[in-house]
Amino acid sequence: MTQTPKQVAATYFEAWIEKDFDTLASILHEDATFRGPLGTAVNGAECVAGLKGMSEIVTDIDIAHVFVDGPNVLTWFDLHTSIASPATTANWQRIEAGRIREITVTFDPRAILAAG
């Protein structure tokens, strides 16, 4: 059974914090794209590589709210890292047939960039 968009988004965050990159890869469309303040990706493999890189500094993801509108899921959370204070973050995902097709993230990256 195909997961709902909300379930797919939850799996994304659970897999990312657990560093389960096989599960992450399985829910990303092969042509998934990512745009955010620290980088971009043009396919699922690049998305996984970027998440692997970020996982080296991510210590927690504290989700405050999840908004769902059909295939669109917006997750509002605090991104905790080992190098900077938490960054309030918005992560929008467009999900098609149980797989993430597009991710756009926004947050203020200055503290992370200054620490790096």
N, CA, C and O atoms as CSV, one atom per row, in Angstrom:
chain,resi,resn,atom,element,x,y,z
A,1,MET,N,N,0.834,-1.184,0.000
A,1,MET,CA,C,0.000,0.000,0.000
A,1,MET,C,C,0.885,1.256,0.000
A,1,MET,O,O,1.842,1.344,0.769
A,2,THR,N,N,0.563,2.209,-0.853
A,2,THR,CA,C,1.319,3.448,-0.937
A,2,THR,C,C,1.062,4.302,0.296
A,2,THR,O,O,-0.077,4.457,0.737
A,3,GLN,N,N,2.138,4.853,0.844
A,3,GLN,CA,C,2.006,5.733,2.000
A,3,GLN,C,C,1.385,7.059,1.585
A,3,GLN,O,O,1.517,7.484,0.437
A,4,THR,N,N,0.707,7.707,2.525
A,4,THR,CA,C,0.184,9.049,2.292
A,4,THR,C,C,1.361,10.024,2.230
A,4,THR,O,O,2.449,9.703,2.707
A,5,PRO,N,N,1.159,11.209,1.648
A,5,PRO,CA,C,2.231,12.197,1.656
A,5,PRO,C,C,2.751,12.498,3.065
A,5,PRO,O,O,3.959,12.640,3.256
A,6,LYS,N,N,1.862,12.595,4.043
A,6,LYS,CA,C,2.303,12.863,5.416
A,6,LYS,C,C,3.186,11.729,5.934
A,6,LYS,O,O,4.184,11.985,6.608
A,7,GLN,N,N,2.835,10.488,5.630
A,7,GLN,CA,C,3.646,9.344,6.060
A,7,GLN,C,C,5.008,9.333,5.373
A,7,GLN,O,O,6.019,9.019,6.001
A,8,VAL,N,N,5.037,9.673,4.089
A,8,VAL,CA,C,6.310,9.723,3.368
A,8,VAL,C,C,7.212,10.786,3.988
A,8,VAL,O,O,8.399,10.538,4.201
A,9,ALA,N,N,6.670,11.954,4.276
A,9,ALA,CA,C,7.454,13.019,4.900
A,9,ALA,C,C,7.981,12.583,6.263
A,9,ALA,O,O,9.132,12.862,6.599
A,10,ALA,N,N,7.150,11.901,7.050
A,10,ALA,CA,C,7.597,11.412,8.361
A,10,ALA,C,C,8.725,10.398,8.201
A,10,ALA,O,O,9.693,10.419,8.962
A,11,THR,N,N,8.604,9.516,7.219
A,11,THR,CA,C,9.660,8.528,6.953
A,11,THR,C,C,10.961,9.224,6.582
A,11,THR,O,O,12.034,8.806,7.018
A,12,TYR,N,N,10.879,10.279,5.785
A,12,TYR,CA,C,12.049,11.062,5.377
A,12,TYR,C,C,12.807,11.567,6.610
A,12,TYR,O,O,14.016,11.372,6.726
A,13,PHE,N,N,12.086,12.212,7.521
A,13,PHE,CA,C,12.744,12.779,8.694
A,13,PHE,C,C,13.264,11.699,9.639
A,13,PHE,O,O,14.359,11.834,10.184
A,14,GLU,N,N,12.496,10.634,9.838
A,14,GLU,CA,C,12.955,9.531,10.692
A,14,GLU,C,C,14.209,8.893,10.119
A,14,GLU,O,O,15.163,8.630,10.851
A,15,ALA,N,N,14.215,8.644,8.820
A,15,ALA,CA,C,15.374,8.003,8.191
A,15,ALA,C,C,16.587,8.926,8.240
A,15,ALA,O,O,17.707,8.463,8.456
A,16,TRP,N,N,16.380,10.211,8.046
A,16,TRP,CA,C,17.496,11.150,8.061
A,16,TRP,C,C,18.146,11.189,9.433
A,16,TRP,O,O,19.369,11.097,9.538
A,17,ILE,N,N,17.341,11.326,10.497
A,17,ILE,CA,C,17.912,11.416,11.844
A,17,ILE,C,C,18.556,10.095,12.261
A,17,ILE,O,O,19.515,10.087,13.034
A,18,GLU,N,N,18.029,8.974,11.748
A,18,GLU,CA,C,18.601,7.656,12.061
A,18,GLU,C,C,19.749,7.272,11.120
A,18,GLU,O,O,20.362,6.216,11.277
A,19,LYS,N,N,20.033,8.142,10.142
A,19,LYS,CA,C,21.090,7.894,9.142
A,19,LYS,C,C,20.828,6.602,8.374
A,19,LYS,O,O,21.744,5.838,8.068
A,20,ASP,N,N,19.558,6.383,8.074
A,20,ASP,CA,C,19.138,5.214,7.292
A,20,ASP,C,C,19.003,5.661,5.831
A,20,ASP,O,O,17.904,5.942,5.354
A,21,PHE,N,N,20.133,5.720,5.139
A,21,PHE,CA,C,20.156,6.279,3.797
A,21,PHE,C,C,19.551,5.347,2.752
A,21,PHE,O,O,19.163,5.808,1.678
A,22,ASP,N,N,19.463,4.059,3.035
A,22,ASP,CA,C,18.765,3.149,2.128
A,22,ASP,C,C,17.273,3.469,2.104
A,22,ASP,O,O,16.656,3.498,1.039
A,23,THR,N,N,16.694,3.708,3.289
A,23,THR,CA,C,15.285,4.078,3.347
A,23,THR,C,C,15.067,5.429,2.678
A,23,THR,O,O,14.101,5.600,1.935
A,24,LEU,N,N,15.951,6.390,2.932
A,24,LEU,CA,C,15.831,7.684,2.276
A,24,LEU,C,C,15.829,7.527,0.763
A,24,LEU,O,O,14.984,8.105,0.078
A,25,ALA,N,N,16.758,6.759,0.246
A,25,ALA,CA,C,16.837,6.560,-1.202
A,25,ALA,C,C,15.562,5.926,-1.743
A,25,ALA,O,O,15.137,6.229,-2.857
A,26,SER,N,N,14.955,5.045,-0.953
A,26,SER,CA,C,13.766,4.322,-1.432
A,26,SER,C,C,12.535,5.209,-1.548
A,26,SER,O,O,11.608,4.869,-2.284
A,27,ILE,N,N,12.499,6.341,-0.840
A,27,ILE,CA,C,11.325,7.216,-0.899
A,27,ILE,C,C,11.562,8.438,-1.777
A,27,ILE,O,O,10.676,9.281,-1.918
A,28,LEU,N,N,12.742,8.540,-2.365
A,28,LEU,CA,C,13.029,9.643,-3.283
A,28,LEU,C,C,12.851,9.165,-4.716
A,28,LEU,O,O,13.323,8.090,-5.088
A,29,HIS,N,N,12.170,9.968,-5.508
A,29,HIS,CA,C,12.064,9.689,-6.935
A,29,HIS,C,C,13.467,9.792,-7.523
A,29,HIS,O,O,14.268,10.598,-7.049
A,30,GLU,N,N,13.780,9.005,-8.531
A,30,GLU,CA,C,15.128,9.042,-9.121
A,30,GLU,C,C,15.459,10.423,-9.667
A,30,GLU,O,O,16.635,10.778,-9.746
A,31,ASP,N,N,14.460,11.211,-10.044
A,31,ASP,CA,C,14.669,12.567,-10.540
A,31,ASP,C,C,14.327,13.627,-9.496
A,31,ASP,O,O,14.056,14.776,-9.844
A,32,ALA,N,N,14.338,13.247,-8.220
A,32,ALA,CA,C,14.024,14.198,-7.151
A,32,ALA,C,C,14.995,15.377,-7.201
A,32,ALA,O,O,16.177,15.214,-7.505
A,33,THR,N,N,14.478,16.561,-6.898
A,33,THR,CA,C,15.325,17.748,-6.836
A,33,THR,C,C,15.294,18.331,-5.433
A,33,THR,O,O,14.350,18.125,-4.670
A,34,PHE,N,N,16.347,19.061,-5.117
A,34,PHE,CA,C,16.470,19.720,-3.822
A,34,PHE,C,C,17.024,21.121,-4.053
A,34,PHE,O,O,17.953,21.322,-4.835
A,35,ARG,N,N,16.423,22.094,-3.345
A,35,ARG,CA,C,16.943,23.461,-3.330
A,35,ARG,C,C,16.923,23.963,-1.899
A,35,ARG,O,O,15.900,23.881,-1.219
A,36,GLY,N,N,18.057,24.482,-1.442
A,36,GLY,CA,C,18.135,25.016,-0.097
A,36,GLY,C,C,19.290,25.980,0.024
A,36,GLY,O,O,20.049,26.159,-0.929
A,37,PRO,N,N,19.441,26.614,1.196
A,37,PRO,CA,C,20.473,27.625,1.365
A,37,PRO,C,C,21.902,27.078,1.351
A,37,PRO,O,O,22.851,27.843,1.176
A,38,LEU,N,N,22.067,25.775,1.531
A,38,LEU,CA,C,23.412,25.201,1.545
A,38,LEU,C,C,23.722,24.349,0.322
A,38,LEU,O,O,24.810,23.782,0.224
A,39,GLY,N,N,22.766,24.250,-0.622
A,39,GLY,CA,C,23.064,23.473,-1.809
A,39,GLY,C,C,21.845,23.110,-2.621
A,39,GLY,O,O,20.710,23.432,-2.271
A,40,THR,N,N,22.117,22.424,-3.723
A,40,THR,CA,C,21.075,21.946,-4.610
A,40,THR,C,C,21.406,20.521,-5.034
A,40,THR,O,O,22.549,20.079,-4.926
A,41,ALA,N,N,20.399,19.815,-5.515
A,41,ALA,CA,C,20.581,18.466,-6.052
A,41,ALA,C,C,19.608,18.307,-7.214
A,41,ALA,O,O,18.503,18.850,-7.195
A,42,VAL,N,N,20.038,17.551,-8.227
A,42,VAL,CA,C,19.198,17.402,-9.422
A,42,VAL,C,C,18.677,15.986,-9.613
A,42,VAL,O,O,18.008,15.701,-10.606
A,43,ASN,N,N,18.980,15.087,-8.663
A,43,ASN,CA,C,18.423,13.734,-8.740
A,43,ASN,C,C,18.444,13.110,-7.349
A,43,ASN,O,O,19.023,13.661,-6.413
A,44,GLY,N,N,17.805,11.958,-7.235
A,44,GLY,CA,C,17.697,11.302,-5.939
A,44,GLY,C,C,19.034,10.967,-5.311
A,44,GLY,O,O,19.208,11.117,-4.101
A,45,ALA,N,N,19.984,10.513,-6.120
A,45,ALA,CA,C,21.311,10.163,-5.594
A,45,ALA,C,C,22.009,11.387,-5.004
A,45,ALA,O,O,22.645,11.297,-3.954
A,46,GLU,N,N,21.891,12.527,-5.678
A,46,GLU,CA,C,22.489,13.748,-5.148
A,46,GLU,C,C,21.785,14.200,-3.876
A,46,GLU,O,O,22.426,14.722,-2.964
A,47,CYS,N,N,20.469,14.002,-3.809
A,47,CYS,CA,C,19.725,14.333,-2.579
A,47,CYS,C,C,20.242,13.512,-1.411
A,47,CYS,O,O,20.480,14.050,-0.330
A,48,VAL,N,N,20.419,12.213,-1.620
A,48,VAL,CA,C,20.925,11.345,-0.554
A,48,VAL,C,C,22.335,11.778,-0.154
A,48,VAL,O,O,22.648,11.826,1.036
A,49,ALA,N,N,23.179,12.092,-1.121
A,49,ALA,CA,C,24.543,12.532,-0.812
A,49,ALA,C,C,24.523,13.803,0.043
A,49,ALA,O,O,25.300,13.929,0.990
A,50,GLY,N,N,23.637,14.739,-0.291
A,50,GLY,CA,C,23.527,15.960,0.494
A,50,GLY,C,C,23.039,15.700,1.907
A,50,GLY,O,O,23.535,16.305,2.858
A,51,LEU,N,N,22.074,14.808,2.054
A,51,LEU,CA,C,21.571,14.452,3.384
A,51,LEU,C,C,22.638,13.736,4.205
A,51,LEU,O,O,22.734,13.936,5.415
A,52,LYS,N,N,23.437,12.904,3.549
A,52,LYS,CA,C,24.557,12.256,4.246
A,52,LYS,C,C,25.519,13.307,4.778
A,52,LYS,O,O,25.967,13.230,5.922
A,53,GLY,N,N,25.832,14.290,3.941
A,53,GLY,CA,C,26.731,15.356,4.372
A,53,GLY,C,C,26.174,16.136,5.548
A,53,GLY,O,O,26.889,16.397,6.516
A,54,MET,N,N,24.909,16.510,5.474
A,54,MET,CA,C,24.293,17.249,6.575
A,54,MET,C,C,24.203,16.401,7.840
A,54,MET,O,O,24.293,16.929,8.948
A,55,SER,N,N,24.025,15.090,7.681
A,55,SER,CA,C,23.870,14.231,8.858
A,55,SER,C,C,25.133,14.208,9.718
A,55,SER,O,O,25.086,13.815,10.883
A,56,GLU,N,N,26.248,14.624,9.149
A,56,GLU,CA,C,27.494,14.670,9.932
A,56,GLU,C,C,27.437,15.722,11.030
A,56,GLU,O,O,28.158,15.618,12.022
A,57,ILE,N,N,26.586,16.739,10.864
A,57,ILE,CA,C,26.471,17.783,11.897
A,57,ILE,C,C,25.101,17.825,12.560
A,57,ILE,O,O,24.959,18.450,13.611
A,58,VAL,N,N,24.083,17.179,11.981
A,58,VAL,CA,C,22.735,17.212,12.556
A,58,VAL,C,C,22.680,16.310,13.784
A,58,VAL,O,O,23.070,15.143,13.735
A,59,THR,N,N,22.189,16.871,14.885
A,59,THR,CA,C,22.053,16.094,16.123
A,59,THR,C,C,20.592,15.789,16.459
A,59,THR,O,O,20.302,14.822,17.164
A,60,ASP,N,N,19.669,16.622,15.949
A,60,ASP,CA,C,18.247,16.387,16.208
A,60,ASP,C,C,17.415,17.222,15.245
A,60,ASP,O,O,17.873,18.231,14.709
A,61,ILE,N,N,16.197,16.778,15.042
A,61,ILE,CA,C,15.208,17.504,14.261
A,61,ILE,C,C,13.961,17.554,15.123
A,61,ILE,O,O,13.306,16.536,15.347
A,62,ASP,N,N,13.636,18.751,15.607
A,62,ASP,CA,C,12.501,18.932,16.518
A,62,ASP,C,C,11.328,19.507,15.722
A,62,ASP,O,O,11.250,20.714,15.498
A,63,ILE,N,N,10.420,18.629,15.299
A,63,ILE,CA,C,9.308,19.030,14.447
A,63,ILE,C,C,8.226,19.696,15.282
A,63,ILE,O,O,7.742,19.137,16.265
A,64,ALA,N,N,7.856,20.912,14.865
A,64,ALA,CA,C,6.810,21.665,15.547
A,64,ALA,C,C,5.445,21.428,14.914
A,64,ALA,O,O,4.444,21.297,15.618
A,65,HIS,N,N,5.405,21.371,13.565
A,65,HIS,CA,C,4.118,21.182,12.902
A,65,HIS,C,C,4.322,20.673,11.482
A,65,HIS,O,O,5.326,20.969,10.835
A,66,VAL,N,N,3.354,19.909,11.018
A,66,VAL,CA,C,3.339,19.400,9.657
A,66,VAL,C,C,2.036,19.850,9.008
A,66,VAL,O,O,0.952,19.592,9.530
A,67,PHE,N,N,2.149,20.518,7.875
A,67,PHE,CA,C,0.995,20.999,7.124
A,67,PHE,C,C,0.889,20.169,5.845
A,67,PHE,O,O,1.876,20.014,5.126
A,68,VAL,N,N,-0.290,19.637,5.557
A,68,VAL,CA,C,-0.488,18.801,4.377
A,68,VAL,C,C,-1.567,19.417,3.502
A,68,VAL,O,O,-2.640,19.784,3.982
A,69,ASP,N,N,-1.271,19.526,2.217
A,69,ASP,CA,C,-2.228,20.015,1.231
A,69,ASP,C,C,-2.092,19.130,-0.003
A,69,ASP,O,O,-1.288,19.408,-0.893
A,70,GLY,N,N,-2.882,18.066,-0.046
A,70,GLY,CA,C,-2.784,17.113,-1.154
A,70,GLY,C,C,-1.398,16.475,-1.188
A,70,GLY,O,O,-0.982,15.857,-0.208
A,71,PRO,N,N,-0.674,16.616,-2.307
A,71,PRO,CA,C,0.648,16.003,-2.424
A,71,PRO,C,C,1.762,16.859,-1.818
A,71,PRO,O,O,2.932,16.479,-1.864
A,72,ASN,N,N,1.407,17.994,-1.259
A,72,ASN,CA,C,2.383,18.928,-0.697
A,72,ASN,C,C,2.424,18.808,0.816
A,72,ASN,O,O,1.389,18.816,1.483
A,73,VAL,N,N,3.644,18.697,1.351
A,73,VAL,CA,C,3.823,18.614,2.802
A,73,VAL,C,C,4.864,19.656,3.204
A,73,VAL,O,O,5.975,19.684,2.675
A,74,LEU,N,N,4.482,20.505,4.143
A,74,LEU,CA,C,5.395,21.499,4.688
A,74,LEU,C,C,5.654,21.127,6.143
A,74,LEU,O,O,4.725,21.039,6.945
A,75,THR,N,N,6.909,20.913,6.473
A,75,THR,CA,C,7.296,20.557,7.835
A,75,THR,C,C,8.080,21.723,8.426
A,75,THR,O,O,9.086,22.164,7.869
A,76,TRP,N,N,7.602,22.207,9.556
A,76,TRP,CA,C,8.224,23.327,10.270
A,76,TRP,C,C,8.960,22.725,11.459
A,76,TRP,O,O,8.347,22.058,12.292
A,77,PHE,N,N,10.278,22.955,11.547
A,77,PHE,CA,C,11.054,22.309,12.604
A,77,PHE,C,C,12.285,23.115,12.978
A,77,PHE,O,O,12.684,24.036,12.265
A,78,ASP,N,N,12.884,22.752,14.116
A,78,ASP,CA,C,14.177,23.295,14.516
A,78,ASP,C,C,15.240,22.263,14.176
A,78,ASP,O,O,15.179,21.113,14.609
A,79,LEU,N,N,16.216,22.704,13.391
A,79,LEU,CA,C,17.330,21.855,12.977
A,79,LEU,C,C,18.465,22.061,13.974
A,79,LEU,O,O,19.068,23.134,14.028
A,80,HIS,N,N,18.751,21.031,14.758
A,80,HIS,CA,C,19.821,21.092,15.749
A,80,HIS,C,C,21.094,20.511,15.146
A,80,HIS,O,O,21.082,19.443,14.534
A,81,THR,N,N,22.185,21.236,15.333
A,81,THR,CA,C,23.466,20.755,14.828
A,81,THR,C,C,24.518,20.803,15.922
A,81,THR,O,O,24.328,21.426,16.967
A,82,SER,N,N,25.618,20.138,15.662
A,82,SER,CA,C,26.721,20.121,16.619
A,82,SER,C,C,27.589,21.375,16.518
A,82,SER,O,O,28.496,21.563,17.329
A,83,ILE,N,N,27.321,22.236,15.530
A,83,ILE,CA,C,28.212,23.379,15.303
A,83,ILE,C,C,27.547,24.743,15.461
A,83,ILE,O,O,28.235,25.764,15.433
A,84,ALA,N,N,26.224,24.783,15.627
A,84,ALA,CA,C,25.531,26.069,15.700
A,84,ALA,C,C,24.241,25.914,16.502
A,84,ALA,O,O,23.781,24.806,16.775
A,85,SER,N,N,23.678,27.061,16.868
A,85,SER,CA,C,22.392,27.030,17.566
A,85,SER,C,C,21.312,26.531,16.611
A,85,SER,O,O,21.490,26.586,15.394
A,86,PRO,N,N,20.197,26.046,17.150
A,86,PRO,CA,C,19.143,25.508,16.282
A,86,PRO,C,C,18.664,26.526,15.240
A,86,PRO,O,O,18.546,27.720,15.516
A,87,ALA,N,N,18.395,26.020,14.053
A,87,ALA,CA,C,17.905,26.854,12.954
A,87,ALA,C,C,16.450,26.495,12.681
A,87,ALA,O,O,16.144,25.354,12.335
A,88,THR,N,N,15.555,27.463,12.834
A,88,THR,CA,C,14.152,27.243,12.503
A,88,THR,C,C,14.068,27.062,10.990
A,88,THR,O,O,14.572,27.882,10.224
A,89,THR,N,N,13.419,25.967,10.574
A,89,THR,CA,C,13.488,25.527,9.186
A,89,THR,C,C,12.108,25.181,8.649
A,89,THR,O,O,11.270,24.627,9.360
A,90,ALA,N,N,11.884,25.518,7.373
A,90,ALA,CA,C,10.691,25.090,6.647
A,90,ALA,C,C,11.157,24.159,5.529
A,90,ALA,O,O,12.047,24.509,4.754
A,91,ASN,N,N,10.559,22.984,5.448
A,91,ASN,CA,C,10.887,21.985,4.433
A,91,ASN,C,C,9.608,21.648,3.694
A,91,ASN,O,O,8.684,21.069,4.265
A,92,TRP,N,N,9.557,22.019,2.398
A,92,TRP,CA,C,8.394,21.710,1.564
A,92,TRP,C,C,8.752,20.555,0.652
A,92,TRP,O,O,9.805,20.554,0.013
A,93,GLN,N,N,7.867,19.572,0.597
A,93,GLN,CA,C,8.051,18.412,-0.270
A,93,GLN,C,C,6.816,18.227,-1.133
A,93,GLN,O,O,5.687,18.376,-0.666
A,94,ARG,N,N,7.048,17.897,-2.411
A,94,ARG,CA,C,5.962,17.490,-3.311
A,94,ARG,C,C,6.127,15.997,-3.525
A,94,ARG,O,O,7.176,15.531,-3.969
A,95,ILE,N,N,5.088,15.259,-3.207
A,95,ILE,CA,C,5.149,13.800,-3.201
A,95,ILE,C,C,4.201,13.250,-4.253
A,95,ILE,O,O,3.032,13.630,-4.317
A,96,GLU,N,N,4.723,12.346,-5.079
A,96,GLU,CA,C,3.935,11.718,-6.139
A,96,GLU,C,C,4.047,10.205,-6.006
A,96,GLU,O,O,5.150,9.664,-5.936
A,97,ALA,N,N,2.918,9.530,-5.970
A,97,ALA,CA,C,2.881,8.057,-5.932
A,97,ALA,C,C,3.793,7.487,-4.842
A,97,ALA,O,O,4.493,6.499,-5.061
A,98,GLY,N,N,3.775,8.116,-3.678
A,98,GLY,CA,C,4.522,7.595,-2.542
A,98,GLY,C,C,6.012,7.891,-2.530
A,98,GLY,O,O,6.745,7.344,-1.706
A,99,ARG,N,N,6.475,8.757,-3.442
A,99,ARG,CA,C,7.900,9.110,-3.485
A,99,ARG,C,C,8.060,10.620,-3.604
A,99,ARG,O,O,7.253,11.299,-4.239
A,100,ILE,N,N,9.108,11.126,-2.983
A,100,ILE,CA,C,9.361,12.565,-2.989
A,100,ILE,C,C,9.946,12.966,-4.343
A,100,ILE,O,O,10.948,12.413,-4.797
A,101,ARG,N,N,9.297,13.936,-4.969
A,101,ARG,CA,C,9.728,14.419,-6.283
A,101,ARG,C,C,10.529,15.721,-6.155
A,101,ARG,O,O,11.444,15.973,-6.939
A,102,GLU,N,N,10.177,16.542,-5.163
A,102,GLU,CA,C,10.793,17.863,-5.049
A,102,GLU,C,C,10.865,18.274,-3.587
A,102,GLU,O,O,9.919,18.068,-2.826
A,103,ILE,N,N,12.005,18.864,-3.197
A,103,ILE,CA,C,12.204,19.365,-1.837
A,103,ILE,C,C,12.757,20.781,-1.933
A,103,ILE,O,O,13.713,21.040,-2.664
A,104,THR,N,N,12.148,21.685,-1.193
A,104,THR,CA,C,12.679,23.040,-1.063
A,104,THR,C,C,12.759,23.351,0.425
A,104,THR,O,O,11.796,23.160,1.167
A,105,VAL,N,N,13.920,23.831,0.845
A,105,VAL,CA,C,14.162,24.101,2.263
A,105,VAL,C,C,14.588,25.554,2.417
A,105,VAL,O,O,15.304,26.098,1.576
A,106,THR,N,N,14.139,26.171,3.501
A,106,THR,CA,C,14.607,27.511,3.804
A,106,THR,C,C,14.879,27.640,5.304
A,106,THR,O,O,14.105,27.186,6.147
A,107,PHE,N,N,16.004,28.276,5.594
A,107,PHE,CA,C,16.379,28.632,6.956
A,107,PHE,C,C,17.513,29.637,6.857
A,107,PHE,O,O,18.092,29.831,5.788
A,108,ASP,N,N,17.825,30.273,7.974
A,108,ASP,CA,C,18.929,31.230,8.009
A,108,ASP,C,C,20.219,30.426,8.234
A,108,ASP,O,O,20.411,29.885,9.323
A,109,PRO,N,N,21.105,30.336,7.236
A,109,PRO,CA,C,22.285,29.486,7.350
A,109,PRO,C,C,23.505,30.178,7.977
A,109,PRO,O,O,24.563,29.558,8.092
A,110,ARG,N,N,23.379,31.432,8.377
A,110,ARG,CA,C,24.570,32.192,8.794
A,110,ARG,C,C,25.355,31.534,9.928
A,110,ARG,O,O,26.584,31.500,9.871
A,111,ALA,N,N,24.692,31.015,10.945
A,111,ALA,CA,C,25.413,30.415,12.072
A,111,ALA,C,C,26.151,29.150,11.629
A,111,ALA,O,O,27.280,28.910,12.057
A,112,ILE,N,N,25.531,28.355,10.787
A,112,ILE,CA,C,26.181,27.139,10.292
A,112,ILE,C,C,27.376,27.489,9.408
A,112,ILE,O,O,28.446,26.894,9.532
A,113,LEU,N,N,27.185,28.455,8.519
A,113,LEU,CA,C,28.286,28.864,7.637
A,113,LEU,C,C,29.446,29.463,8.432
A,113,LEU,O,O,30.607,29.218,8.105
A,114,ALA,N,N,29.147,30.244,9.468
A,114,ALA,CA,C,30.199,30.856,10.286
A,114,ALA,C,C,30.998,29.794,11.044
A,114,ALA,O,O,32.198,29.954,11.263
A,115,ALA,N,N,30.327,28.710,11.442
A,115,ALA,CA,C,30.996,27.655,12.204
A,115,ALA,C,C,31.819,26.746,11.306
A,115,ALA,O,O,32.778,26.123,11.761
A,116,GLY,N,N,31.443,26.666,10.017
A,116,GLY,CA,C,32.091,25.729,9.093
A,116,GLY,C,C,33.350,26.200,8.565
A,116,GLY,O,O,33.989,25.502,7.778
